[in-house]
Amino acid sequence: MASTENRKTLPHNDEAERSVLSALMMNQEAFDKISSIISASDFYHPANRVLYSAISDMKIMNTVAVDQVTLFDYLQKKDLSEKAGGASYLAELSDAYTIYANIESYAKIIKEMSVRRALIQTSSTISSDAYEESIDVFNLLETSERKLSEISINSNPNTAESYKASTKVSDVISVMLEKLDGTYRNENVETGLDLLDKYTNGGFQKSDYIIVAARPSVGKTAFAVSLIRNMIRKEKKVAFFSLEMPASQIITRLLSCQSRVDLSKLFTGNLSESDVSHINSAAEKIYQSEFYLVDEPNMKLSDIRSRARMLQREKGIEIIFIDYIGLIESGLDPRTPRHEQVGYVSKALKQLARELNIPVVVLCQVSRDTADQEPQLNNLRDSGSIEQDADLVMFIHRRTNLTELSEEDQAKLQTDSSGKARVQYTKLLVAKNRNGKTGTIFIGYIGDITSFETVTQNKDLFIEPSKDMGLKKKN
């Protein structure tokens, strides 16, 4: 490998490239053995890239066997013979002695050299851009991370064996046997709401993109905080991206939810000794938990992705919550229509769930004009892409004005186990569920501590929002 005083030659292996091309002209089965390992762009020499690309095209067309004569004829017809080194170079490759059994090893060497070149070129670009103060450094961070991630993904060659269904069948059977003998460890993230866990076959599943939607003030954030409380009780590692509320408010809600001390008391400081004791106990549990809270305002999509990758890489995050999708800056041209921006964000968050292989739960607004009706999938605000992208969509539906209830509706407000707090029956509408069933689940909302909890399934205790005259026709 040659070098100069100022610049080293980029990593490559001439013999491996020539050996692979020689084998491809000598053996018609060679291409199938290596096509999943390398592509034309992995070759260092331009002539070799042209030759491999031509062989690939001929294999796809499958009209004639590939050898020195047919390949040269194809190159001449495409006016590529000179770029491929000419007839003499083809003859030289044909005369070369290649051990066919080693062709996969040669291909892996080519791939390794290609990855090294990609790392050198990417790092050089990052270094150069880092000196340019006109380039937003945080966009550069996200772009750099994405490029390195792409190199990592592309560097892992697949073989036919890696696609074999038998390994997946074995995995599924192993899980079934573990469930039978009671040794199975559920990898889903349980929500702590019994019926919802049944609907989702044991909780939120890995790589699921989950939407929790509701009208303003119905309780999206309270629902997310309630799930987080349940998850950290199970010692799950949870990240919460709060674009709407500062961290202090989220922690205050979580303390109220965990301690069952009225939220208003935490804000006013009007606390009894018993309240202080319960809050201290709740604070200790939260302090010891693996709960990570990101509350940067005006957060860009690139920021969320970058921080999510970092949190999973460094802390092994098992689930992410984002509050809420309408506040995420897409990074697209501001003149781009709103529905396209939200659609772009939605697809990126779904890809993030797949990339990190964890559930990503995103809160979403529902149009106010549905105040007197159960929300539906077409009511998701700003973009139809959200409905298409999501694996699981849930709507929270309840009456928000409880100040002017009839005696009949007053009687529907239950009390919690302490006999003090009022529990309002709320509908959790599972409108889309790729991995389970859809339907209506009743959960209880305790407004004093902004908590959602499991209740018995009694539809007669639900107070219809259609009677909520305080919201009707407003805004």
MOCOR-V833483 format. One record per residue. N is the residue number from 1. PSI is psi in whole degrees, 0 to 359 (* if undefined). OMEGA is omega in degrees with one decimal (* if undefined). D_FIRST is the distance of its C-alpha to the first C-alpha in Angstrom with 1 decimal. Layout:
n = {N N}
psi = {PSI PSI}
omega = {OMEGA OMEGA}
d_first = {D_FIRST D_FIRST}
This chain:
n = {1 2 3 4 5 6 7 8 9 10 11 12 13 14 15 16 17 18 19 20 21 22 23 24 25 26 27 28 29 30 31 32 33 34 35 36 37 38 39 40 41 42 43 44 45 46 47 48 49 50 51 52 53 54 55 56 57 58 59 60 61 62 63 64 65 66 67 68 69 70 71 72 73 74 75 76 77 78 79 80 81 82 83 84 85 86 87 88 89 90 91 92 93 94 95 96 97 98 99 100 101 102 103 104 105 106 107 108 109 110 111 112 113 114 115 116 117 118 119 120 121 122 123 124 125 126 127 128 129 130 131 132 133 134 135 136 137 138 139 140 141 142 143 144 145 146 147 148 149 150 151 152 153 154 155 156 157 158 159 160 161 162 163 164 165 166 167 168 169 170 171 172 173 174 175 176 177 178 179 180 181 182 183 184 185 186 187 188 189 190 191 192 193 194 195 196 197 198 199 200 201 202 203 204 205 206 207 208 209 210 211 212 213 214 215 216 217 218 219 220 221 222 223 224 225 226 227 228 229 230 231 232 233 234 235 236 237 238 239 240 241 242 243 244 245 246 247 248 249 250 251 252 253 254 255 256 257 258 259 260 261 262 263 264 265 266 267 268 269 270 271 272 273 274 275 276 277 278 279 280 281 282 283 284 285 286 287 288 289 290 291 292 293 294 295 296 297 298 299 300 301 302 303 304 305 306 307 308 309 310 311 312 313 314 315 316 317 318 319 320 321 322 323 324 325 326 327 328 329 330 331 332 333 334 335 336 337 338 339 340 341 342 343 344 345 346 347 348 349 350 351 352 353 354 355 356 357 358 359 360 361 362 363 364 365 366 367 368 369 370 371 372 373 374 375 376 377 378 379 380 381 382 383 384 385 386 387 388 389 390 391 392 393 394 395 396 397 398 399 400 401 402 403 404 405 406 407 408 409 410 411 412 413 414 415 416 417 418 419 420 421 422 423 424 425 426 427 428 429 430 431 432 433 434 435 436 437 438 439 440 441 442 443 444 445 446 447 448 449 450 451 452 453 454 455 456 457 458 459 460 461 462 463 464 465 466 467 468 469 470 471 472 473 474 475}
psi = {118 159 162 178 323 339 131 149 138 147 135 168 102 317 320 318 315 322 319 313 322 315 324 330 341 332 123 344 352 321 318 333 335 351 336 352 317 163 175 325 347 346 142 313 133 319 320 325 317 316 314 321 319 316 319 315 318 322 322 317 327 41 339 150 149 120 187 316 309 325 317 320 316 317 321 318 328 3 43 3 321 318 336 7 355 177 325 322 323 318 320 318 322 327 347 146 122 136 105 324 340 7 325 324 320 317 322 327 317 317 316 316 323 318 319 317 319 319 318 314 320 315 326 318 317 315 316 315 329 336 341 105 343 344 128 121 329 327 323 320 312 318 318 317 319 317 318 323 320 320 317 314 316 346 354 96 140 148 170 326 328 343 0 131 339 323 322 321 316 319 315 316 320 319 317 318 322 323 323 318 4 14 2 134 112 121 353 158 107 142 340 356 110 309 325 321 325 318 326 15 47 12 180 133 155 140 6 139 113 132 128 116 152 165 162 140 7 332 33 311 319 321 314 315 323 318 319 316 313 323 321 337 330 10 33 152 113 138 138 119 109 105 347 321 148 160 323 321 322 315 320 317 317 322 317 315 319 319 341 28 134 136 321 327 324 326 323 338 9 77 141 170 321 318 314 319 315 320 318 320 317 318 321 319 318 319 321 350 167 66 125 128 117 118 40 125 160 38 135 157 318 324 315 313 317 314 326 316 317 316 322 321 317 330 355 39 138 344 147 136 141 125 101 174 328 345 358 126 123 332 357 170 128 338 351 133 145 316 330 322 314 321 320 315 316 312 322 323 325 317 325 319 318 317 314 345 44 160 139 115 121 130 148 145 148 142 142 335 2 20 327 14 161 128 151 171 323 0 355 129 138 335 133 346 330 313 317 321 326 144 330 127 127 141 138 130 116 166 135 337 108 17 339 61 147 166 323 316 326 322 343 345 113 173 152 186 336 345 10 300 144 134 121 124 131 142 131 105 110 97 334 135 99 335 20 198 162 164 191 129 136 129 159 132 125 101 327 329 12 57 140 134 167 137 168 153 90 98 339 344 1 130 118 128 342 340 0 78 343 336 336 136 4 148 *}
omega = {-173.7 175.8 176.3 -179.9 -171.8 -172.3 176.4 173.1 179.7 -177.6 174.6 179.3 -176.2 -175.1 179.8 179.7 -179.3 -178.7 179.3 -179.7 178.0 -179.9 -180.0 178.4 -177.2 -173.2 -175.2 179.9 -175.1 -175.6 -178.9 -178.0 -173.1 -174.3 177.3 -178.2 -175.8 172.6 -177.4 -176.9 179.8 179.8 -177.5 -175.6 -178.9 -179.7 180.0 176.4 179.3 -178.6 -178.6 178.4 179.0 178.1 177.8 179.8 179.7 178.8 179.2 178.7 174.2 -179.7 -177.4 177.4 -178.1 170.7 -175.5 -175.4 -176.5 179.0 178.8 177.4 178.9 -179.0 178.5 179.5 179.9 -179.6 -177.3 -171.9 -179.9 179.2 -179.9 176.0 177.3 -176.2 -177.2 -180.0 177.1 179.3 178.3 178.1 -179.6 -179.0 -176.6 179.2 -178.6 175.2 -174.1 -177.2 -177.4 -171.7 178.6 177.1 177.6 -179.0 179.4 175.7 177.9 179.6 -180.0 178.8 179.0 179.0 178.1 179.0 -179.9 179.0 179.5 -177.7 179.2 180.0 177.7 178.0 179.2 -179.1 179.9 -178.8 -178.8 177.3 -177.2 -177.1 178.0 179.7 178.4 -172.5 -178.5 171.6 178.5 177.6 -178.0 179.5 -179.7 -179.9 179.7 -179.7 178.3 177.6 179.1 178.1 -180.0 -179.4 -176.6 -176.9 -177.3 -177.6 175.7 172.8 179.6 -178.0 -177.9 178.8 -174.2 -175.4 -175.0 -179.8 179.5 178.1 179.9 179.4 -178.1 179.6 179.2 178.8 179.8 179.9 177.6 177.7 -179.7 -176.5 173.6 -179.5 -176.3 175.0 -176.9 179.9 174.5 178.1 -178.1 -177.6 -175.8 173.0 -166.4 -174.6 176.6 177.1 176.6 178.7 -176.4 177.3 174.2 178.6 179.7 -173.7 -179.8 176.4 178.4 174.1 -167.9 179.2 171.3 -172.7 177.4 171.9 175.7 174.6 179.6 175.3 179.3 -178.4 178.3 178.6 179.6 -179.7 178.2 177.5 179.2 176.6 -179.4 -176.2 -179.8 171.5 178.0 177.4 173.9 178.2 -169.8 172.7 -179.7 175.9 -177.4 178.8 -174.7 -176.3 174.3 -177.6 -177.7 179.5 178.4 179.3 178.3 177.1 -178.2 176.6 178.5 -178.9 -177.1 -175.3 -176.0 171.6 -176.2 -179.9 -178.1 178.9 178.9 -180.0 -176.7 -177.3 179.7 -170.7 174.3 177.7 178.4 178.5 -178.5 179.3 179.7 -179.4 178.1 178.4 178.7 -179.1 179.6 179.4 179.0 -179.7 -177.5 -176.4 174.2 179.7 -176.5 -171.6 178.7 -174.4 -179.7 179.1 178.3 -176.3 178.0 176.1 -179.3 178.0 -178.5 -178.7 -179.2 -178.8 177.9 178.1 -179.7 -178.8 178.8 -179.8 -174.4 -173.5 178.1 -179.0 -176.8 178.3 179.9 171.7 177.9 -177.4 -1.3 -169.2 -177.6 -178.2 -178.8 176.0 -174.0 -174.3 176.9 175.0 -178.2 179.7 177.9 179.9 -175.0 -176.5 177.7 178.3 180.0 177.3 177.9 178.6 -178.4 -179.9 -179.9 179.8 175.7 177.6 178.5 177.8 178.2 -177.5 -177.7 -179.3 175.6 176.2 173.2 -176.7 -175.1 177.6 -172.7 177.6 170.7 -177.1 -179.0 -175.2 176.8 -172.3 -176.2 -178.8 171.2 179.3 179.8 -176.3 -178.5 176.6 178.5 -168.1 168.0 -176.6 174.0 179.8 -178.7 179.6 -177.3 -175.1 -169.8 171.8 -178.4 177.3 178.4 175.7 173.2 -173.9 178.3 173.4 -177.6 -179.3 -177.6 -176.1 -176.2 -178.0 172.8 178.5 180.0 179.9 175.8 -177.7 -179.4 178.1 -178.8 173.3 -179.4 -175.8 178.3 -178.4 -176.9 -173.8 177.4 179.2 179.2 177.5 -175.8 176.8 168.3 -174.2 176.4 -171.6 178.2 -177.6 -177.5 -174.3 -179.0 -176.0 175.9 179.7 -177.1 176.1 175.0 175.8 -176.9 177.4 177.0 -173.7 -176.7 -179.6 -178.9 -176.2 172.6 -175.3 178.9 174.4 174.4 -176.2 -178.5 -175.7 -178.7 -178.9 -179.6 177.7 -174.8 175.5 179.1 177.4 -176.0 -175.8 179.6 -180.0 -172.3 175.8 179.6 176.8 *}
d_first = {0.0 3.8 6.8 10.5 13.6 14.7 12.0 8.7 6.8 8.5 7.6 7.9 8.3 9.4 11.6 13.4 14.2 15.5 17.4 19.1 20.2 21.4 23.4 24.9 26.4 27.6 29.2 31.3 31.2 27.4 27.4 29.9 27.8 24.7 26.2 27.1 23.5 21.5 22.5 21.2 19.9 17.4 15.4 12.5 13.4 17.0 18.3 17.4 19.2 22.1 22.4 22.4 24.9 27.0 27.1 28.1 30.9 32.1 32.3 34.2 36.6 36.9 38.8 37.0 34.6 30.9 29.8 28.4 31.8 32.7 29.3 29.4 33.0 32.2 29.4 31.9 34.6 32.5 31.3 27.6 26.8 25.1 23.0 22.0 20.8 24.3 26.1 23.8 20.8 23.2 24.5 21.1 20.5 24.1 23.8 20.8 21.9 21.3 23.0 24.9 25.8 22.2 21.7 22.4 19.7 17.1 18.6 18.4 14.6 14.4 16.9 15.2 12.1 14.7 16.7 14.0 13.6 17.4 17.9 15.9 17.7 21.0 20.9 20.2 23.1 25.3 24.7 25.5 28.6 29.8 30.4 32.5 36.0 37.3 35.4 37.4 35.6 37.0 36.0 32.5 32.6 33.8 31.3 28.4 29.8 30.3 26.7 25.3 28.0 26.9 23.3 24.8 27.2 24.7 22.3 25.0 25.1 28.6 29.8 33.2 34.3 33.8 36.4 38.9 42.3 43.3 41.4 43.2 46.5 46.0 45.4 48.6 50.7 49.6 50.7 54.0 54.7 53.9 56.4 59.0 58.8 58.5 55.1 53.3 51.8 52.1 48.8 50.6 51.7 55.5 57.5 60.5 62.8 64.0 64.6 61.4 59.5 61.3 60.6 56.9 56.9 56.3 55.0 52.2 49.3 45.6 43.9 47.4 48.0 51.6 54.0 57.1 59.3 62.8 64.9 64.8 66.5 66.8 64.4 60.7 59.5 62.2 61.1 57.5 58.6 60.9 58.0 55.9 58.8 59.0 55.3 55.0 58.0 55.9 53.1 50.8 48.0 49.0 47.7 50.1 49.1 52.3 52.3 56.1 57.4 56.3 55.2 58.6 60.5 58.4 58.8 62.5 62.8 60.9 63.2 66.2 65.0 64.2 67.3 69.7 71.1 72.1 69.4 72.1 72.8 69.2 69.3 72.8 72.5 75.9 74.9 77.1 76.2 75.5 73.1 71.2 70.9 69.5 67.1 65.8 65.2 63.4 61.3 60.3 59.1 57.1 55.7 54.5 53.1 49.5 50.6 48.3 49.9 48.1 50.7 48.9 51.0 49.6 46.6 44.1 42.6 39.2 40.7 42.2 39.1 37.0 39.7 40.4 36.8 36.9 40.3 39.2 35.9 37.7 41.2 41.1 43.5 45.5 47.2 47.2 50.2 50.2 53.4 53.4 51.5 53.5 52.4 48.6 47.1 44.9 42.8 43.6 45.4 48.9 50.5 49.2 52.3 53.0 52.9 49.4 48.2 49.8 48.4 44.9 45.4 46.9 44.0 41.5 43.6 43.8 40.0 39.9 42.2 40.1 36.8 38.4 40.6 43.7 46.9 47.0 50.7 51.5 54.9 56.3 59.4 62.0 64.2 67.5 69.6 69.3 71.3 74.1 72.0 69.4 66.0 64.1 60.5 61.2 62.3 58.8 58.5 56.2 54.2 54.7 51.0 51.9 54.2 51.6 48.7 50.7 51.0 54.1 56.5 59.5 62.3 64.6 68.1 71.1 73.9 73.0 76.5 78.6 81.3 83.8 83.8 86.8 88.4 86.9 83.4 84.1 84.9 81.5 79.7 79.2 78.7 75.9 76.3 77.6 80.3 79.5 76.6 77.2 74.8 74.4 73.5 70.4 68.9 65.2 64.6 61.6 61.2 57.9 56.3 53.6 53.8 57.6 60.9 62.3 65.6 67.5 67.2 69.7 68.4 70.4 69.8 71.3 71.4 72.4 69.1 67.1 66.2 65.9 66.9 67.9 71.5 73.7 73.4 76.7 76.5 80.1 78.9 76.5 77.9 77.2 75.4 77.6 80.4 78.2 80.3 78.6 75.4 76.7 76.5 74.7 71.6}
